[in-house]
Amino acid sequence: MERKDTTCKYYMHGACKKGNDCEFSHDLKNSKSDMNCKYYRKGTCFYGDQCRYDHNKHHHHHQQSK
């Protein structure tokens, strides 16, 4: 797998300092993890749309109603 096919983990958190010189992809369209963000569920995720984990609102409400 080429590096440009792998999303930059730093970019996913808004922290990549290499910009266009980064050897990894900065395309977030298909890079979200299937895992739900535990911080989003708690209402404390600081990464928002840049988070590498899923912010599924339905899952969020389901967790709160337990």
PESULRA-V589810 format. One record per residue. N is the residue number from 1. RES is the residue in one letter. SS is DSSP state (~ for helix, > for strand, _ for the rest). PHI is phi as a letter, one per 30 degrees, with the letter a starting at -180 (none if undefined). PSI is psi in degrees with one decimal (* if undefined). Layout:
N RES SS PHI PSI
N RES SS PHI PSI
//
This chain:
1 M _ none 130.4
2 E _ d 151.3
3 R ~ d -35.4
4 K ~ d -14.1
5 D ~ d -9.9
6 T _ c 127.9
7 T > d 137.0
8 C _ d 120.1
9 K ~ d -28.1
10 Y ~ d -39.3
11 Y ~ d -36.4
12 M ~ e -24.5
13 H _ c 11.8
14 G _ i 25.4
15 A _ b 9.8
16 C _ d 126.0
17 K _ c -1.0
18 K _ d -18.4
19 G ~ h -132.9
20 N ~ d -15.1
21 D ~ d -5.0
22 C _ d 137.2
23 E _ d -6.9
24 F _ c 162.1
25 S > d 143.0
26 H _ c 28.2
27 D _ c 114.6
28 L _ c -0.4
29 K _ e -43.9
30 N _ c 26.7
31 S _ c -2.0
32 K _ d 139.4
33 S _ d 153.3
34 D _ d -9.3
35 M _ d 139.3
36 N > d 145.1
37 C _ d 118.5
38 K ~ d -27.5
39 Y ~ d -35.4
40 Y ~ d -41.8
41 R ~ d -32.3
42 K ~ d -8.7
43 G _ i 21.7
44 T _ b 17.5
45 C _ d 123.2
46 F _ d -9.2
47 Y _ d -19.0
48 G ~ h -132.1
49 D ~ d -16.9
50 Q ~ d -3.4
51 C _ d 140.1
52 R _ d -12.1
53 Y _ c 159.3
54 D > d 135.3
55 H _ c 59.9
56 N _ d 112.0
57 K ~ d -39.2
58 H ~ e -44.9
59 H ~ d -37.8
60 H ~ d -47.4
61 H ~ d -36.4
62 H ~ d -42.6
63 Q ~ d -37.9
64 Q ~ d -26.7
65 S _ d -5.4
66 K _ d *
//
